[in-house]
Amino acid sequence: MADLPYMNVVGAILYVAVMTRPDILYHTSILAKFMSCPTVDAYDCAIGLLMYLANDPDRCITYNGSVV
């Protein structure tokens, strides 16, 4: 399990969640609980969340009609 970049993946998801996608914050917080001892299932869920983000790139926060 040490060879999987779990912290990097969850960190990237957390950045996206805080900056543009508050709809995934709850799920990101659940993934963050496994930071100290990640499992293969948690890693698979994190990759699944990345795939969700990749398949829905147009959803984000907008302010005054401009995309942030």
mmCIF file as gemmi writes it, N, C-alpha and C atoms, coordinates in Angstrom:
data_model
loop_
_atom_site.group_PDB
_atom_site.id
_atom_site.type_symbol
_atom_site.label_atom_id
_atom_site.label_alt_id
_atom_site.label_comp_id
_atom_site.label_asym_id
_atom_site.label_entity_id
_atom_site.label_seq_id
_atom_site.pdbx_PDB_ins_code
_atom_site.Cartn_x
_atom_site.Cartn_y
_atom_site.Cartn_z
_atom_site.occupancy
_atom_site.B_iso_or_equiv
_atom_site.pdbx_formal_charge
_atom_site.auth_seq_id
_atom_site.auth_asym_id
_atom_site.pdbx_PDB_model_num
ATOM 1 N N . MET Axp A 1 ? 0.817 -1.194 0 1 0 ? 1 A 1
ATOM 2 C CA . MET Axp A 1 ? 0 0 0 1 0 ? 1 A 1
ATOM 3 C C . MET Axp A 1 ? 0.859 1.256 0 1 0 ? 1 A 1
ATOM 4 N N . ALA Axp A 2 ? 2.11 1.129 0.436 1 0 ? 2 A 1
ATOM 5 C CA . ALA Axp A 2 ? 2.986 2.296 0.533 1 0 ? 2 A 1
ATOM 6 C C . ALA Axp A 2 ? 3.322 2.89 -0.828 1 0 ? 2 A 1
ATOM 7 N N . ASP Axp A 3 ? 3.207 2.102 -1.889 1 0 ? 3 A 1
ATOM 8 C CA . ASP Axp A 3 ? 3.563 2.613 -3.21 1 0 ? 3 A 1
ATOM 9 C C . ASP Axp A 3 ? 2.441 3.406 -3.874 1 0 ? 3 A 1
ATOM 10 N N . LEU Axp A 4 ? 1.238 3.409 -3.283 1 0 ? 4 A 1
ATOM 11 C CA . LEU Axp A 4 ? 0.133 4.192 -3.833 1 0 ? 4 A 1
ATOM 12 C C . LEU Axp A 4 ? 0.198 5.625 -3.303 1 0 ? 4 A 1
ATOM 13 N N . PRO Axp A 5 ? 0.064 6.614 -4.18 1 0 ? 5 A 1
ATOM 14 C CA . PRO Axp A 5 ? 0.178 8.022 -3.765 1 0 ? 5 A 1
ATOM 15 C C . PRO Axp A 5 ? -1.119 8.56 -3.152 1 0 ? 5 A 1
ATOM 16 N N . TYR Axp A 6 ? -1.602 7.913 -2.109 1 0 ? 6 A 1
ATOM 17 C CA . TYR Axp A 6 ? -2.899 8.269 -1.531 1 0 ? 6 A 1
ATOM 18 C C . TYR Axp A 6 ? -2.933 9.719 -1.036 1 0 ? 6 A 1
ATOM 19 N N . MET Axp A 7 ? -1.911 10.137 -0.321 1 0 ? 7 A 1
ATOM 20 C CA . MET Axp A 7 ? -1.891 11.509 0.207 1 0 ? 7 A 1
ATOM 21 C C . MET Axp A 7 ? -1.901 12.537 -0.913 1 0 ? 7 A 1
ATOM 22 N N . ASN Axp A 8 ? -1.186 12.278 -1.974 1 0 ? 8 A 1
ATOM 23 C CA . ASN Axp A 8 ? -1.162 13.203 -3.108 1 0 ? 8 A 1
ATOM 24 C C . ASN Axp A 8 ? -2.529 13.297 -3.77 1 0 ? 8 A 1
ATOM 25 N N . VAL Axp A 9 ? -3.187 12.17 -3.938 1 0 ? 9 A 1
ATOM 26 C CA . VAL Axp A 9 ? -4.499 12.151 -4.578 1 0 ? 9 A 1
ATOM 27 C C . VAL Axp A 9 ? -5.52 12.889 -3.725 1 0 ? 9 A 1
ATOM 28 N N . VAL Axp A 10 ? -5.56 12.588 -2.44 1 0 ? 10 A 1
ATOM 29 C CA . VAL Axp A 10 ? -6.525 13.242 -1.551 1 0 ? 10 A 1
ATOM 30 C C . VAL Axp A 10 ? -6.204 14.729 -1.409 1 0 ? 10 A 1
ATOM 31 N N . GLY Axp A 11 ? -4.935 15.081 -1.387 1 0 ? 11 A 1
ATOM 32 C CA . GLY Axp A 11 ? -4.558 16.501 -1.337 1 0 ? 11 A 1
ATOM 33 C C . GLY Axp A 11 ? -5.028 17.251 -2.568 1 0 ? 11 A 1
ATOM 34 N N . ALA Axp A 12 ? -4.9 16.643 -3.721 1 0 ? 12 A 1
ATOM 35 C CA . ALA Axp A 12 ? -5.374 17.277 -4.957 1 0 ? 12 A 1
ATOM 36 C C . ALA Axp A 12 ? -6.891 17.422 -4.949 1 0 ? 12 A 1
ATOM 37 N N . ILE Axp A 13 ? -7.585 16.392 -4.484 1 0 ? 13 A 1
ATOM 38 C CA . ILE Axp A 13 ? -9.042 16.459 -4.408 1 0 ? 13 A 1
ATOM 39 C C . ILE Axp A 13 ? -9.464 17.527 -3.407 1 0 ? 13 A 1
ATOM 40 N N . LEU Axp A 14 ? -8.77 17.617 -2.292 1 0 ? 14 A 1
ATOM 41 C CA . LEU Axp A 14 ? -9.092 18.625 -1.284 1 0 ? 14 A 1
ATOM 42 C C . LEU Axp A 14 ? -8.924 20.033 -1.844 1 0 ? 14 A 1
ATOM 43 N N . TYR Axp A 15 ? -7.871 20.265 -2.596 1 0 ? 15 A 1
ATOM 44 C CA . TYR Axp A 15 ? -7.658 21.568 -3.213 1 0 ? 15 A 1
ATOM 45 C C . TYR Axp A 15 ? -8.817 21.921 -4.151 1 0 ? 15 A 1
ATOM 46 N N . VAL Axp A 16 ? -9.207 20.981 -4.982 1 0 ? 16 A 1
ATOM 47 C CA . VAL Axp A 16 ? -10.317 21.216 -5.911 1 0 ? 16 A 1
ATOM 48 C C . VAL Axp A 16 ? -11.61 21.445 -5.143 1 0 ? 16 A 1
ATOM 49 N N . ALA Axp A 17 ? -11.838 20.664 -4.087 1 0 ? 17 A 1
ATOM 50 C CA . ALA Axp A 17 ? -13.067 20.788 -3.311 1 0 ? 17 A 1
ATOM 51 C C . ALA Axp A 17 ? -13.18 22.159 -2.656 1 0 ? 17 A 1
ATOM 52 N N . VAL Axp A 18 ? -12.099 22.64 -2.099 1 0 ? 18 A 1
ATOM 53 C CA . VAL Axp A 18 ? -12.132 23.928 -1.402 1 0 ? 18 A 1
ATOM 54 C C . VAL Axp A 18 ? -12.221 25.092 -2.38 1 0 ? 18 A 1
ATOM 55 N N . MET Axp A 19 ? -11.54 24.995 -3.497 1 0 ? 19 A 1
ATOM 56 C CA . MET Axp A 19 ? -11.477 26.122 -4.427 1 0 ? 19 A 1
ATOM 57 C C . MET Axp A 19 ? -12.676 26.223 -5.364 1 0 ? 19 A 1
ATOM 58 N N . THR Axp A 20 ? -13.186 25.109 -5.868 1 0 ? 20 A 1
ATOM 59 C CA . THR Axp A 20 ? -14.231 25.202 -6.889 1 0 ? 20 A 1
ATOM 60 C C . THR Axp A 20 ? -15.388 24.232 -6.75 1 0 ? 20 A 1
ATOM 61 N N . ARG Axp A 21 ? -15.256 23.187 -5.96 1 0 ? 21 A 1
ATOM 62 C CA . ARG Axp A 21 ? -16.287 22.15 -5.945 1 0 ? 21 A 1
ATOM 63 C C . ARG Axp A 21 ? -16.732 21.804 -4.521 1 0 ? 21 A 1
ATOM 64 N N . PRO Axp A 22 ? -17.506 22.671 -3.868 1 0 ? 22 A 1
ATOM 65 C CA . PRO Axp A 22 ? -17.95 22.355 -2.505 1 0 ? 22 A 1
ATOM 66 C C . PRO Axp A 22 ? -18.887 21.15 -2.439 1 0 ? 22 A 1
ATOM 67 N N . ASP Axp A 23 ? -19.405 20.709 -3.579 1 0 ? 23 A 1
ATOM 68 C CA . ASP Axp A 23 ? -20.292 19.547 -3.585 1 0 ? 23 A 1
ATOM 69 C C . ASP Axp A 23 ? -19.571 18.253 -3.218 1 0 ? 23 A 1
ATOM 70 N N . ILE Axp A 24 ? -18.256 18.232 -3.283 1 0 ? 24 A 1
ATOM 71 C CA . ILE Axp A 24 ? -17.52 17.011 -2.95 1 0 ? 24 A 1
ATOM 72 C C . ILE Axp A 24 ? -16.788 17.113 -1.611 1 0 ? 24 A 1
ATOM 73 N N . LEU Axp A 25 ? -17.02 18.177 -0.849 1 0 ? 25 A 1
ATOM 74 C CA . LEU Axp A 25 ? -16.303 18.35 0.414 1 0 ? 25 A 1
ATOM 75 C C . LEU Axp A 25 ? -16.591 17.234 1.41 1 0 ? 25 A 1
ATOM 76 N N . TYR Axp A 26 ? -17.839 16.804 1.502 1 0 ? 26 A 1
ATOM 77 C CA . TYR Axp A 26 ? -18.161 15.734 2.451 1 0 ? 26 A 1
ATOM 78 C C . TYR Axp A 26 ? -17.388 14.467 2.107 1 0 ? 26 A 1
ATOM 79 N N . HIS Axp A 27 ? -17.399 14.092 0.86 1 0 ? 27 A 1
ATOM 80 C CA . HIS Axp A 27 ? -16.719 12.875 0.43 1 0 ? 27 A 1
ATOM 81 C C . HIS Axp A 27 ? -15.207 12.997 0.606 1 0 ? 27 A 1
ATOM 82 N N . THR Axp A 28 ? -14.691 14.184 0.391 1 0 ? 28 A 1
ATOM 83 C CA . THR Axp A 28 ? -13.261 14.412 0.593 1 0 ? 28 A 1
ATOM 84 C C . THR Axp A 28 ? -12.893 14.27 2.066 1 0 ? 28 A 1
ATOM 85 N N . SER Axp A 29 ? -13.761 14.739 2.955 1 0 ? 29 A 1
ATOM 86 C CA . SER Axp A 29 ? -13.479 14.611 4.389 1 0 ? 29 A 1
ATOM 87 C C . SER Axp A 29 ? -13.471 13.147 4.817 1 0 ? 29 A 1
ATOM 88 N N . ILE Axp A 30 ? -14.328 12.341 4.216 1 0 ? 30 A 1
ATOM 89 C CA . ILE Axp A 30 ? -14.318 10.909 4.523 1 0 ? 30 A 1
ATOM 90 C C . ILE Axp A 30 ? -13 10.282 4.054 1 0 ? 30 A 1
ATOM 91 N N . LEU Axp A 31 ? -12.552 10.655 2.853 1 0 ? 31 A 1
ATOM 92 C CA . LEU Axp A 31 ? -11.273 10.128 2.349 1 0 ? 31 A 1
ATOM 93 C C . LEU Axp A 31 ? -10.103 10.579 3.219 1 0 ? 31 A 1
ATOM 94 N N . ALA Axp A 32 ? -10.174 11.788 3.754 1 0 ? 32 A 1
ATOM 95 C CA . ALA Axp A 32 ? -9.084 12.314 4.577 1 0 ? 32 A 1
ATOM 96 C C . ALA Axp A 32 ? -8.927 11.54 5.888 1 0 ? 32 A 1
ATOM 97 N N . LYS Axp A 33 ? -9.966 10.88 6.336 1 0 ? 33 A 1
ATOM 98 C CA . LYS Axp A 33 ? -9.876 10.085 7.561 1 0 ? 33 A 1
ATOM 99 C C . LYS Axp A 33 ? -8.898 8.92 7.414 1 0 ? 33 A 1
ATOM 100 N N . PHE Axp A 34 ? -8.625 8.518 6.188 1 0 ? 34 A 1
ATOM 101 C CA . PHE Axp A 34 ? -7.742 7.386 5.938 1 0 ? 34 A 1
ATOM 102 C C . PHE Axp A 34 ? -6.31 7.821 5.609 1 0 ? 34 A 1
ATOM 103 N N . MET Axp A 35 ? -5.957 9.07 5.846 1 0 ? 35 A 1
ATOM 104 C CA . MET Axp A 35 ? -4.628 9.571 5.501 1 0 ? 35 A 1
ATOM 105 C C . MET Axp A 35 ? -3.518 8.837 6.25 1 0 ? 35 A 1
ATOM 106 N N . SER Axp A 36 ? -3.724 8.539 7.518 1 0 ? 36 A 1
ATOM 107 C CA . SER Axp A 36 ? -2.652 7.911 8.292 1 0 ? 36 A 1
ATOM 108 C C . SER Axp A 36 ? -2.506 6.424 7.976 1 0 ? 36 A 1
ATOM 109 N N . CYS Axp A 37 ? -3.577 5.794 7.556 1 0 ? 37 A 1
ATOM 110 C CA . CYS Axp A 37 ? -3.523 4.366 7.249 1 0 ? 37 A 1
ATOM 111 C C . CYS Axp A 37 ? -4.458 4.064 6.076 1 0 ? 37 A 1
ATOM 112 N N . PRO Axp A 38 ? -4.054 4.44 4.867 1 0 ? 38 A 1
ATOM 113 C CA . PRO Axp A 38 ? -4.931 4.238 3.711 1 0 ? 38 A 1
ATOM 114 C C . PRO Axp A 38 ? -5.068 2.762 3.346 1 0 ? 38 A 1
ATOM 115 N N . THR Axp A 39 ? -6.219 2.437 2.812 1 0 ? 39 A 1
ATOM 116 C CA . THR Axp A 39 ? -6.467 1.081 2.335 1 0 ? 39 A 1
ATOM 117 C C . THR Axp A 39 ? -6.617 1.121 0.814 1 0 ? 39 A 1
ATOM 118 N N . VAL Axp A 40 ? -6.598 -0.03 0.215 1 0 ? 40 A 1
ATOM 119 C CA . VAL Axp A 40 ? -6.783 -0.104 -1.233 1 0 ? 40 A 1
ATOM 120 C C . VAL Axp A 40 ? -8.192 0.369 -1.6 1 0 ? 40 A 1
ATOM 121 N N . ASP Axp A 41 ? -9.175 0.043 -0.775 1 0 ? 41 A 1
ATOM 122 C CA . ASP Axp A 41 ? -10.547 0.494 -1.03 1 0 ? 41 A 1
ATOM 123 C C . ASP Axp A 41 ? -10.649 2.011 -0.968 1 0 ? 41 A 1
ATOM 124 N N . ALA Axp A 42 ? -9.983 2.636 -0.002 1 0 ? 42 A 1
ATOM 125 C CA . ALA Axp A 42 ? -10.002 4.096 0.098 1 0 ? 42 A 1
ATOM 126 C C . ALA Axp A 42 ? -9.332 4.725 -1.121 1 0 ? 42 A 1
ATOM 127 N N . TYR Axp A 43 ? -8.248 4.121 -1.569 1 0 ? 43 A 1
ATOM 128 C CA . TYR Axp A 43 ? -7.562 4.614 -2.763 1 0 ? 43 A 1
ATOM 129 C C . TYR Axp A 43 ? -8.473 4.493 -3.987 1 0 ? 43 A 1
ATOM 130 N N . ASP Axp A 44 ? -9.157 3.374 -4.105 1 0 ? 44 A 1
ATOM 131 C CA . ASP Axp A 44 ? -10.088 3.189 -5.224 1 0 ? 44 A 1
ATOM 132 C C . ASP Axp A 44 ? -11.215 4.221 -5.189 1 0 ? 44 A 1
ATOM 133 N N . CYS Axp A 45 ? -11.705 4.538 -4.001 1 0 ? 45 A 1
ATOM 134 C CA . CYS Axp A 45 ? -12.745 5.566 -3.87 1 0 ? 45 A 1
ATOM 135 C C . CYS Axp A 45 ? -12.207 6.94 -4.271 1 0 ? 45 A 1
ATOM 136 N N . ALA Axp A 46 ? -10.978 7.235 -3.889 1 0 ? 46 A 1
ATOM 137 C CA . ALA Axp A 46 ? -10.369 8.509 -4.257 1 0 ? 46 A 1
ATOM 138 C C . ALA Axp A 46 ? -10.217 8.614 -5.777 1 0 ? 46 A 1
ATOM 139 N N . ILE Axp A 47 ? -9.797 7.547 -6.401 1 0 ? 47 A 1
ATOM 140 C CA . ILE Axp A 47 ? -9.671 7.532 -7.869 1 0 ? 47 A 1
ATOM 141 C C . ILE Axp A 47 ? -11.049 7.667 -8.505 1 0 ? 47 A 1
ATOM 142 N N . GLY Axp A 48 ? -12.052 7.03 -7.918 1 0 ? 48 A 1
ATOM 143 C CA . GLY Axp A 48 ? -13.419 7.172 -8.413 1 0 ? 48 A 1
ATOM 144 C C . GLY Axp A 48 ? -13.906 8.604 -8.335 1 0 ? 48 A 1
ATOM 145 N N . LEU Axp A 49 ? -13.555 9.298 -7.259 1 0 ? 49 A 1
ATOM 146 C CA . LEU Axp A 49 ? -13.932 10.707 -7.135 1 0 ? 49 A 1
ATOM 147 C C . LEU Axp A 49 ? -13.209 11.555 -8.171 1 0 ? 49 A 1
ATOM 148 N N . LEU Axp A 50 ? -11.955 11.245 -8.439 1 0 ? 50 A 1
ATOM 149 C CA . LEU Axp A 50 ? -11.237 11.946 -9.513 1 0 ? 50 A 1
ATOM 150 C C . LEU Axp A 50 ? -11.893 11.702 -10.87 1 0 ? 50 A 1
ATOM 151 N N . MET Axp A 51 ? -12.356 10.498 -11.099 1 0 ? 51 A 1
ATOM 152 C CA . MET Axp A 51 ? -13.039 10.193 -12.358 1 0 ? 51 A 1
ATOM 153 C C . MET Axp A 51 ? -14.36 10.967 -12.457 1 0 ? 51 A 1
ATOM 154 N N . TYR Axp A 52 ? -15.064 11.1 -11.334 1 0 ? 52 A 1
ATOM 155 C CA . TYR Axp A 52 ? -16.287 11.899 -11.309 1 0 ? 52 A 1
ATOM 156 C C . TYR Axp A 52 ? -15.974 13.344 -11.692 1 0 ? 52 A 1
ATOM 157 N N . LEU Axp A 53 ? -14.906 13.881 -11.14 1 0 ? 53 A 1
ATOM 158 C CA . LEU Axp A 53 ? -14.512 15.258 -11.461 1 0 ? 53 A 1
ATOM 159 C C . LEU Axp A 53 ? -14.12 15.397 -12.924 1 0 ? 53 A 1
ATOM 160 N N . ALA Axp A 54 ? -13.431 14.41 -13.452 1 0 ? 54 A 1
ATOM 161 C CA . ALA Axp A 54 ? -12.984 14.462 -14.845 1 0 ? 54 A 1
ATOM 162 C C . ALA Axp A 54 ? -14.163 14.373 -15.813 1 0 ? 54 A 1
ATOM 163 N N . ASN Axp A 55 ? -15.195 13.637 -15.438 1 0 ? 55 A 1
ATOM 164 C CA . ASN Axp A 55 ? -16.347 13.47 -16.318 1 0 ? 55 A 1
ATOM 165 C C . ASN Axp A 55 ? -17.355 14.61 -16.224 1 0 ? 55 A 1
ATOM 166 N N . ASP Axp A 56 ? -17.157 15.528 -15.288 1 0 ? 56 A 1
ATOM 167 C CA . ASP Axp A 56 ? -18.082 16.648 -15.107 1 0 ? 56 A 1
ATOM 168 C C . ASP Axp A 56 ? -17.291 17.953 -14.922 1 0 ? 56 A 1
ATOM 169 N N . PRO Axp A 57 ? -16.505 18.35 -15.926 1 0 ? 57 A 1
ATOM 170 C CA . PRO Axp A 57 ? -15.602 19.497 -15.76 1 0 ? 57 A 1
ATOM 171 C C . PRO Axp A 57 ? -16.295 20.861 -15.76 1 0 ? 57 A 1
ATOM 172 N N . ASP Axp A 58 ? -17.526 20.946 -16.212 1 0 ? 58 A 1
ATOM 173 C CA . ASP Axp A 58 ? -18.186 22.25 -16.318 1 0 ? 58 A 1
ATOM 174 C C . ASP Axp A 58 ? -18.863 22.701 -15.032 1 0 ? 58 A 1
ATOM 175 N N . ARG Axp A 59 ? -18.949 21.844 -14.041 1 0 ? 59 A 1
ATOM 176 C CA . ARG Axp A 59 ? -19.599 22.218 -12.789 1 0 ? 59 A 1
ATOM 177 C C . ARG Axp A 59 ? -18.563 22.868 -11.868 1 0 ? 59 A 1
ATOM 178 N N . CYS Axp A 60 ? -18.802 24.103 -11.479 1 0 ? 60 A 1
ATOM 179 C CA . CYS Axp A 60 ? -17.893 24.812 -10.59 1 0 ? 60 A 1
ATOM 180 C C . CYS Axp A 60 ? -18.612 26.018 -10.001 1 0 ? 60 A 1
ATOM 181 N N . ILE Axp A 61 ? -17.969 26.685 -9.08 1 0 ? 61 A 1
ATOM 182 C CA . ILE Axp A 61 ? -18.521 27.902 -8.495 1 0 ? 61 A 1
ATOM 183 C C . ILE Axp A 61 ? -18.377 29.045 -9.498 1 0 ? 61 A 1
ATOM 184 N N . THR Axp A 62 ? -19.416 29.845 -9.623 1 0 ? 62 A 1
ATOM 185 C CA . THR Axp A 62 ? -19.321 31.049 -10.47 1 0 ? 62 A 1
ATOM 186 C C . THR Axp A 62 ? -19.687 32.273 -9.638 1 0 ? 62 A 1
ATOM 187 N N . TYR Axp A 63 ? -18.986 33.342 -9.856 1 0 ? 63 A 1
ATOM 188 C CA . TYR Axp A 63 ? -19.252 34.622 -9.217 1 0 ? 63 A 1
ATOM 189 C C . TYR Axp A 63 ? -19.507 35.644 -10.294 1 0 ? 63 A 1
ATOM 190 N N . ASN Axp A 64 ? -20.641 36.271 -10.265 1 0 ? 64 A 1
ATOM 191 C CA . ASN Axp A 64 ? -21.007 37.295 -11.246 1 0 ? 64 A 1
ATOM 192 C C . ASN Axp A 64 ? -20.901 36.789 -12.691 1 0 ? 64 A 1
ATOM 193 N N . GLY Axp A 65 ? -21.213 35.524 -12.886 1 0 ? 65 A 1
ATOM 194 C CA . GLY Axp A 65 ? -21.212 34.962 -14.223 1 0 ? 65 A 1
ATOM 195 C C . GLY Axp A 65 ? -19.85 34.54 -14.74 1 0 ? 65 A 1
ATOM 196 N N . SER Axp A 66 ? -18.789 34.795 -13.996 1 0 ? 66 A 1
ATOM 197 C CA . SER Axp A 66 ? -17.461 34.392 -14.459 1 0 ? 66 A 1
ATOM 198 C C . SER Axp A 66 ? -17.015 33.136 -13.717 1 0 ? 66 A 1
ATOM 199 N N . VAL Axp A 67 ? -16.394 32.246 -14.405 1 0 ? 67 A 1
ATOM 200 C CA . VAL Axp A 67 ? -15.933 30.996 -13.807 1 0 ? 67 A 1
ATOM 201 C C . VAL Axp A 67 ? -14.657 31.262 -13.023 1 0 ? 67 A 1
ATOM 202 N N . VAL Axp A 68 ? -14.602 30.739 -11.825 1 0 ? 68 A 1
ATOM 203 C CA . VAL Axp A 68 ? -13.416 30.892 -10.98 1 0 ? 68 A 1
ATOM 204 C C . VAL Axp A 68 ? -12.604 29.64 -11.045 1 0 ? 68 A 1
